[in-house]
Amino acid sequence: MSFGFFADAGLTIPFAGSLRHFSTQGDRLIYFGSPSSGQQLQDSTAPGSANVQVSITDSAGGSGLAAASIKLAATSGGLTSAAGGAALSLGHTVLSGAGNAKPIHIRFDTSAGTVGTDYTDLGLAVNNVIESAV
């Protein structure tokens, strides 16, 4: 799959989807998309009608920082009202190309954890999707 997480809006610096390096409280910005041209991403169960969603994964629930300590939003202003641990909808179809990169604003509340700790069990994932040519 050519779609993934990136550290820049130009989709040139891959971001592995791990939140391990975000071990300090505050806001971050990453992007989701594909640097390829002529591709689209849709939900695999209901292509074009169900939303593509980014969710927070926690491979060791009950230890470390809880997924509910992380908020996702499409804008920085949306972080205030975002629910901790909730998935972020990217719409029914995500088109490829840097001009279609989807910003993902992330807010970490590490007050329940230890500052400076790498929370290696937390990450980002996309629901079951299919990539196809446009």
Backbone as JSON Lines, residues from 0, in Angstrom:
{"i":0,"aa":"M","n":[0.86,-1.18,0.0],"ca":[0.0,0.0,0.0],"c":[0.9,1.23,0.0]}
{"i":1,"aa":"S","n":[0.57,2.2,-0.85],"ca":[1.39,3.41,-0.95],"c":[0.98,4.47,0.06]}
{"i":2,"aa":"F","n":[-0.18,4.31,0.71],"ca":[-0.65,5.27,1.71],"c":[0.02,4.99,3.05]}
{"i":3,"aa":"G","n":[0.27,6.05,3.78],"ca":[0.87,5.89,5.1],"c":[0.94,7.21,5.83]}
{"i":4,"aa":"F","n":[1.65,7.2,6.95],"ca":[1.82,8.38,7.79],"c":[3.16,9.03,7.44]}
{"i":5,"aa":"F","n":[3.16,10.37,7.44],"ca":[4.35,11.13,7.08],"c":[4.57,12.27,8.07]}
{"i":6,"aa":"A","n":[5.82,12.65,8.2],"ca":[6.17,13.74,9.11],"c":[6.04,15.11,8.45]}
{"i":7,"aa":"D","n":[5.82,15.14,7.13],"ca":[5.74,16.41,6.41],"c":[4.57,16.41,5.44]}
{"i":8,"aa":"A","n":[4.08,17.63,5.11],"ca":[2.94,17.77,4.22],"c":[3.26,17.35,2.79]}
{"i":9,"aa":"G","n":[4.53,17.35,2.41],"ca":[4.93,16.93,1.08],"c":[5.0,15.42,0.92]}
{"i":10,"aa":"L","n":[4.75,14.7,2.0],"ca":[4.75,13.24,2.01],"c":[6.09,12.65,1.56]}
{"i":11,"aa":"T","n":[7.18,13.24,2.06],"ca":[8.52,12.76,1.69],"c":[9.25,12.09,2.85]}
{"i":12,"aa":"I","n":[8.8,12.33,4.1],"ca":[9.46,11.77,5.27],"c":[8.51,10.78,5.94]}
{"i":13,"aa":"P","n":[8.69,9.48,5.71],"ca":[7.78,8.49,6.31],"c":[7.8,8.55,7.83]}
{"i":14,"aa":"F","n":[6.63,8.32,8.39],"ca":[6.43,8.24,9.83],"c":[5.86,6.86,10.1]}
{"i":15,"aa":"A","n":[6.52,6.07,10.87],"ca":[6.18,4.65,11.02],"c":[4.82,4.38,11.67]}
{"i":16,"aa":"G","n":[4.18,5.37,12.23],"ca":[2.9,5.13,12.89],"c":[3.05,4.85,14.36]}
{"i":17,"aa":"S","n":[4.28,4.76,14.84],"ca":[4.52,4.54,16.26],"c":[4.52,5.88,16.98]}
{"i":18,"aa":"L","n":[3.93,5.92,18.13],"ca":[3.9,7.15,18.92],"c":[5.01,7.16,19.97]}
{"i":19,"aa":"R","n":[5.96,6.28,19.85],"ca":[6.98,6.1,20.88],"c":[7.82,7.33,21.12]}
{"i":20,"aa":"H","n":[8.02,8.18,20.12],"ca":[8.87,9.35,20.3],"c":[8.09,10.57,20.78]}
{"i":21,"aa":"F","n":[6.81,10.42,20.96],"ca":[5.99,11.51,21.46],"c":[5.78,11.32,22.95]}
{"i":22,"aa":"S","n":[6.85,11.33,23.7],"ca":[6.76,11.0,25.12],"c":[6.62,12.23,26.01]}
{"i":23,"aa":"T","n":[6.45,13.39,25.42],"ca":[6.25,14.59,26.22],"c":[4.87,15.15,25.92]}
{"i":24,"aa":"Q","n":[4.32,15.82,26.9],"ca":[2.98,16.38,26.76],"c":[2.99,17.48,25.7]}
{"i":25,"aa":"G","n":[1.91,17.58,24.95],"ca":[1.79,18.64,23.97],"c":[1.15,18.18,22.68]}
{"i":26,"aa":"D","n":[1.17,19.07,21.69],"ca":[0.53,18.82,20.41],"c":[1.58,18.52,19.34]}
{"i":27,"aa":"R","n":[1.19,17.67,18.39],"ca":[2.04,17.31,17.27],"c":[1.19,17.34,16.0]}
{"i":28,"aa":"L","n":[1.87,17.39,14.86],"ca":[1.17,17.35,13.58],"c":[1.9,16.39,12.66]}
{"i":29,"aa":"I","n":[1.16,15.43,12.11],"ca":[1.68,14.53,11.09],"c":[0.66,14.51,9.96]}
{"i":30,"aa":"Y","n":[0.96,13.76,8.9],"ca":[0.08,13.73,7.74],"c":[-0.15,12.28,7.3]}
{"i":31,"aa":"F","n":[-1.31,12.06,6.68],"ca":[-1.63,10.76,6.1],"c":[-1.89,10.96,4.63]}
{"i":32,"aa":"G","n":[-1.32,10.11,3.8],"ca":[-1.54,10.2,2.37],"c":[-0.63,9.27,1.61]}
{"i":33,"aa":"S","n":[-0.54,9.53,0.31],"ca":[0.32,8.74,-0.57],"c":[1.02,9.68,-1.54]}
{"i":34,"aa":"P","n":[2.35,9.54,-1.67],"ca":[3.06,10.37,-2.64],"c":[2.84,9.91,-4.09]}
{"i":35,"aa":"S","n":[2.25,8.76,-4.27],"ca":[1.96,8.25,-5.62],"c":[0.86,9.08,-6.26]}
{"i":36,"aa":"S","n":[0.71,8.95,-7.56],"ca":[-0.37,9.66,-8.24],"c":[-1.41,8.66,-8.73]}
{"i":37,"aa":"G","n":[-2.64,9.14,-8.87],"ca":[-3.71,8.33,-9.45],"c":[-4.24,7.21,-8.59]}
{"i":38,"aa":"Q","n":[-4.12,7.32,-7.26],"ca":[-4.61,6.28,-6.36],"c":[-5.67,6.84,-5.42]}
{"i":39,"aa":"Q","n":[-6.48,5.95,-4.89],"ca":[-7.46,6.33,-3.87],"c":[-7.53,5.24,-2.82]}
{"i":40,"aa":"L","n":[-7.94,5.65,-1.63],"ca":[-8.07,4.72,-0.51],"c":[-9.49,4.81,0.0]}
{"i":41,"aa":"Q","n":[-10.11,3.64,0.2],"ca":[-11.49,3.59,0.71],"c":[-11.61,2.45,1.7]}
{"i":42,"aa":"D","n":[-12.64,2.52,2.54],"ca":[-12.94,1.44,3.48],"c":[-13.25,0.19,2.68]}
{"i":43,"aa":"S","n":[-12.73,-0.95,3.13],"ca":[-12.9,-2.18,2.35],"c":[-14.28,-2.81,2.5]}
{"i":44,"aa":"T","n":[-14.99,-2.53,3.57],"ca":[-16.3,-3.15,3.77],"c":[-17.42,-2.41,3.05]}
{"i":45,"aa":"A","n":[-17.27,-1.1,2.9],"ca":[-18.29,-0.31,2.2],"c":[-17.58,0.82,1.44]}
{"i":46,"aa":"P","n":[-16.87,0.47,0.36],"ca":[-16.08,1.47,-0.38],"c":[-16.94,2.65,-0.85]}
{"i":47,"aa":"G","n":[-16.47,3.85,-0.55],"ca":[-17.17,5.05,-0.98],"c":[-18.3,5.49,-0.08]}
{"i":48,"aa":"S","n":[-18.7,4.67,0.9],"ca":[-19.78,5.09,1.79],"c":[-19.39,5.05,3.27]}
{"i":49,"aa":"A","n":[-18.44,4.2,3.63],"ca":[-17.94,4.19,5.01],"c":[-16.65,5.0,5.06]}
{"i":50,"aa":"N","n":[-16.38,5.61,6.2],"ca":[-15.21,6.47,6.34],"c":[-13.92,5.69,6.54]}
{"i":51,"aa":"V","n":[-12.85,6.22,5.97],"ca":[-11.5,5.77,6.29],"c":[-11.19,6.41,7.64]}
{"i":52,"aa":"Q","n":[-10.73,5.61,8.6],"ca":[-10.5,6.12,9.95],"c":[-9.1,5.79,10.44]}
{"i":53,"aa":"V","n":[-8.52,6.76,11.15],"ca":[-7.25,6.57,11.83],"c":[-7.57,6.35,13.3]}
{"i":54,"aa":"S","n":[-7.02,5.29,13.88],"ca":[-7.27,5.01,15.28],"c":[-5.96,4.87,16.05]}
{"i":55,"aa":"I","n":[-6.06,5.0,17.34],"ca":[-4.92,4.83,18.23],"c":[-4.88,3.38,18.65]}
{"i":56,"aa":"T","n":[-3.73,2.76,18.49],"ca":[-3.57,1.37,18.9],"c":[-2.8,1.31,20.21]}
{"i":57,"aa":"D","n":[-3.11,0.31,21.0],"ca":[-2.43,0.1,22.28],"c":[-2.17,-1.39,22.41]}
{"i":58,"aa":"S","n":[-0.94,-1.8,22.13],"ca":[-0.61,-3.21,22.12],"c":[-0.44,-3.82,23.51]}
{"i":59,"aa":"A","n":[-0.43,-2.97,24.52],"ca":[-0.29,-3.46,25.9],"c":[-1.26,-2.7,26.8]}
{"i":60,"aa":"G","n":[-2.55,-2.84,26.51],"ca":[-3.57,-2.16,27.29],"c":[-3.42,-2.46,28.77]}
{"i":61,"aa":"G","n":[-3.6,-1.44,29.59],"ca":[-3.49,-1.62,31.03],"c":[-2.11,-1.32,31.57]}
{"i":62,"aa":"S","n":[-1.16,-1.09,30.66],"ca":[0.18,-0.72,31.12],"c":[0.6,0.55,30.38]}
{"i":63,"aa":"G","n":[1.47,1.33,30.98],"ca":[1.94,2.56,30.34],"c":[0.84,3.58,30.24]}
{"i":64,"aa":"L","n":[0.88,4.38,29.19],"ca":[-0.09,5.45,28.96],"c":[-1.29,4.88,28.21]}
{"i":65,"aa":"A","n":[-2.49,5.21,28.66],"ca":[-3.71,4.72,28.02],"c":[-3.96,5.46,26.71]}
{"i":66,"aa":"A","n":[-4.56,4.78,25.76],"ca":[-4.91,5.39,24.48],"c":[-5.85,6.58,24.68]}
{"i":67,"aa":"A","n":[-6.63,6.57,25.74],"ca":[-7.55,7.67,26.04],"c":[-6.82,8.96,26.38]}
{"i":68,"aa":"S","n":[-5.51,8.89,26.58],"ca":[-4.7,10.08,26.87],"c":[-4.28,10.8,25.59]}
{"i":69,"aa":"I","n":[-4.7,10.28,24.45],"ca":[-4.32,10.86,23.17],"c":[-5.58,11.28,22.41]}
{"i":70,"aa":"K","n":[-5.53,12.51,21.86],"ca":[-6.63,13.02,21.06],"c":[-6.15,13.22,19.63]}
{"i":71,"aa":"L","n":[-7.03,12.93,18.67],"ca":[-6.77,13.13,17.26],"c":[-7.79,14.1,16.69]}
{"i":72,"aa":"A","n":[-7.35,14.99,15.8],"ca":[-8.28,15.94,15.16],"c":[-7.73,16.35,13.81]}
{"i":73,"aa":"A","n":[-8.61,16.83,12.94],"ca":[-8.23,17.29,11.61],"c":[-7.64,18.69,11.65]}
{"i":74,"aa":"T","n":[-7.9,19.44,12.73],"ca":[-7.37,20.79,12.9],"c":[-6.85,20.94,14.32]}
{"i":75,"aa":"S","n":[-5.98,21.9,14.53],"ca":[-5.47,22.12,15.89],"c":[-6.6,22.57,16.81]}
{"i":76,"aa":"G","n":[-7.52,23.37,16.31],"ca":[-8.66,23.81,17.11],"c":[-9.58,22.67,17.5]}
{"i":77,"aa":"G","n":[-9.63,21.63,16.68],"ca":[-10.49,20.49,16.96],"c":[-10.01,19.63,18.1]}
{"i":78,"aa":"L","n":[-8.76,19.8,18.51],"ca":[-8.23,19.0,19.62],"c":[-8.93,19.29,20.94]}
{"i":79,"aa":"T","n":[-9.41,20.5,21.11],"ca":[-10.07,20.88,22.36],"c":[-11.3,20.03,22.62]}
{"i":80,"aa":"S","n":[-12.1,19.81,21.59],"ca":[-13.34,19.06,21.77],"c":[-13.22,17.58,21.4]}
{"i":81,"aa":"A","n":[-12.08,17.16,20.91],"ca":[-11.9,15.75,20.53],"c":[-11.94,14.87,21.77]}
{"i":82,"aa":"A","n":[-12.47,13.68,21.6],"ca":[-12.54,12.71,22.7],"c":[-11.24,11.91,22.74]}
{"i":83,"aa":"G","n":[-10.67,11.77,23.89],"ca":[-9.45,10.99,24.05],"c":[-9.65,9.54,23.63]}
{"i":84,"aa":"G","n":[-8.76,9.03,22.82],"ca":[-8.84,7.64,22.37],"c":[-9.73,7.4,21.17]}
{"i":85,"aa":"A","n":[-10.48,8.42,20.73],"ca":[-11.42,8.25,19.62],"c":[-10.7,8.27,18.28]}
{"i":86,"aa":"A","n":[-11.26,7.54,17.32],"ca":[-10.72,7.51,15.96],"c":[-11.0,8.83,15.25]}
{"i":87,"aa":"L","n":[-10.2,9.13,14.23],"ca":[-10.38,10.32,13.41],"c":[-10.82,9.9,12.02]}
{"i":88,"aa":"S","n":[-11.93,10.44,11.56],"ca":[-12.44,10.14,10.23],"c":[-11.73,11.0,9.19]}
{"i":89,"aa":"L","n":[-11.29,10.37,8.11],"ca":[-10.63,11.08,7.02],"c":[-11.54,11.25,5.8]}
{"i":90,"aa":"G","n":[-12.79,10.81,5.91],"ca":[-13.73,10.9,4.81],"c":[-13.9,9.56,4.11]}
{"i":91,"aa":"H","n":[-14.81,9.52,3.13],"ca":[-15.12,8.27,2.42],"c":[-14.0,7.84,1.48]}
{"i":92,"aa":"T","n":[-13.29,8.81,0.93],"ca":[-12.22,8.53,-0.02],"c":[-11.04,9.45,0.26]}
{"i":93,"aa":"V","n":[-9.84,8.89,0.3],"ca":[-8.62,9.68,0.43],"c":[-7.86,9.52,-0.88]}
{"i":94,"aa":"L","n":[-7.63,10.65,-1.57],"ca":[-6.92,10.63,-2.84],"c":[-5.42,10.78,-2.61]}
{"i":95,"aa":"S","n":[-4.63,10.22,-3.51],"ca":[-3.17,10.3,-3.39],"c":[-2.66,11.65,-3.86]}
{"i":96,"aa":"G","n":[-1.37,11.88,-3.64],"ca":[-0.72,13.13,-4.02],"c":[-0.56,14.04,-2.82]}
{"i":97,"aa":"A","n":[0.54,14.76,-2.79],"ca":[0.84,15.64,-1.66],"c":[-0.24,16.69,-1.43]}
{"i":98,"aa":"G","n":[-0.89,17.14,-2.49],"ca":[-1.95,18.13,-2.35],"c":[-3.17,17.61,-1.62]}
{"i":99,"aa":"N","n":[-3.28,16.3,-1.49],"ca":[-4.42,15.68,-0.8],"c":[-4.04,15.11,0.57]}
{"i":100,"aa":"A","n":[-2.85,15.43,1.05],"ca":[-2.41,14.93,2.36],"c":[-3.38,15.38,3.45]}
{"i":101,"aa":"K","n":[-3.72,14.45,4.32],"ca":[-4.66,14.73,5.42],"c":[-3.86,15.05,6.69]}
{"i":102,"aa":"P","n":[-4.01,16.26,7.23],"ca":[-3.32,16.57,8.49],"c":[-3.95,15.82,9.65]}
{"i":103,"aa":"I","n":[-3.12,15.35,10.54],"ca":[-3.58,14.69,11.75],"c":[-2.91,15.39,12.93]}
{"i":104,"aa":"H","n":[-3.72,16.12,13.66],"ca":[-3.23,16.82,14.85],"c":[-3.37,15.87,16.03]}
{"i":105,"aa":"I","n":[-2.32,15.77,16.82],"ca":[-2.27,14.82,17.93],"c":[-1.99,15.59,19.21]}
{"i":106,"aa":"R","n":[-2.78,15.35,20.24],"ca":[-2.53,15.95,21.55],"c":[-2.27,14.84,22.56]}
{"i":107,"aa":"F","n":[-1.14,14.94,23.22],"ca":[-0.74,13.99,24.24],"c":[-0.97,14.58,25.61]}
{"i":108,"aa":"D","n":[-1.64,13.84,26.47],"ca":[-1.75,14.2,27.87],"c":[-1.02,13.12,28.65]}
{"i":109,"aa":"T","n":[0.24,13.39,28.93],"ca":[1.06,12.4,29.63],"c":[1.04,12.6,31.14]}
{"i":110,"aa":"S","n":[0.1,13.4,31.62],"ca":[0.05,13.65,33.06],"c":[-0.2,12.38,33.87]}
{"i":111,"aa":"A","n":[-0.77,11.36,33.22],"ca":[-1.02,10.1,33.91],"c":[0.16,9.15,33.79]}
{"i":112,"aa":"G","n":[1.19,9.56,33.05],"ca":[2.35,8.7,32.85],"c":[3.61,9.36,33.39]}
{"i":113,"aa":"T","n":[4.73,8.9,32.9],"ca":[6.02,9.42,33.33],"c":[6.64,10.21,32.18]}
{"i":114,"aa":"V","n":[6.94,11.48,32.41],"ca":[7.54,12.32,31.38],"c":[8.89,11.73,30.98]}
{"i":115,"aa":"G","n":[9.16,11.7,29.68],"ca":[10.41,11.18,29.18],"c":[10.38,9.69,28.88]}
{"i":116,"aa":"T","n":[9.25,9.05,29.14],"ca":[9.11,7.62,28.87],"c":[8.68,7.42,27.42]}
{"i":117,"aa":"D","n":[9.29,6.46,26.74],"ca":[8.84,6.08,25.4],"c":[7.68,5.11,25.55]}
{"i":118,"aa":"Y","n":[6.51,5.5,25.09],"ca":[5.34,4.64,25.18],"c":[5.29,3.78,23.91]}
{"i":119,"aa":"T","n":[6.09,2.73,23.9],"ca":[6.28,1.91,22.7],"c":[5.05,1.09,22.34]}
{"i":120,"aa":"D","n":[4.08,0.98,23.23],"ca":[2.89,0.19,22.94],"c":[1.82,0.99,22.2]}
{"i":121,"aa":"L","n":[2.01,2.29,22.04],"ca":[1.02,3.13,21.38],"c":[1.4,3.39,19.93]}
{"i":122,"aa":"G","n":[0.39,3.44,19.07],"ca":[0.64,3.7,17.66],"c":[-0.6,4.19,16.96]}
{"i":123,"aa":"L","n":[-0.49,4.38,15.66],"ca":[-1.62,4.78,14.83],"c":[-1.84,3.72,13.76]}
{"i":124,"aa":"A","n":[-3.09,3.5,13.41],"ca":[-3.44,2.53,12.38],"c":[-4.65,3.04,11.6]}
{"i":125,"aa":"V","n":[-4.81,2.51,10.4],"ca":[-5.96,2.83,9.56],"c":[-6.83,1.58,9.5]}
{"i":126,"aa":"N","n":[-8.16,1.8,9.49],"ca":[-9.08,0.67,9.43],"c":[-8.85,-0.14,8.15]}
{"i":127,"aa":"N","n":[-9.55,-1.22,8.0],"ca":[-9.41,-2.09,6.81],"c":[-9.79,-1.3,5.57]}
{"i":128,"aa":"V","n":[-8.82,-1.12,4.69],"ca":[-9.0,-0.28,3.52],"c":[-8.53,-1.0,2.26]}
{"i":129,"aa":"I","n":[-8.94,-0.46,1.13],"ca":[-8.46,-0.94,-0.17],"c":[-7.94,0.26,-0.95]}
{"i":130,"aa":"E","n":[-6.83,0.04,-1.62],"ca":[-6.25,1.07,-2.49],"c":[-6.52,0.67,-3.94]}
{"i":131,"aa":"S","n":[-6.93,1.63,-4.73],"ca":[-7.21,1.34,-6.14],"c":[-6.87,2.55,-7.0]}
{"i":132,"aa":"A","n":[-6.77,2.31,-8.29],"ca":[-6.49,3.4,-9.23],"c":[-7.74,4.24,-9.41]}
{"i":133,"aa":"V","n":[-7.53,5.52,-9.63],"ca":[-8.65,6.45,-9.84],"c":[-8.94,6.51,-11.32]}
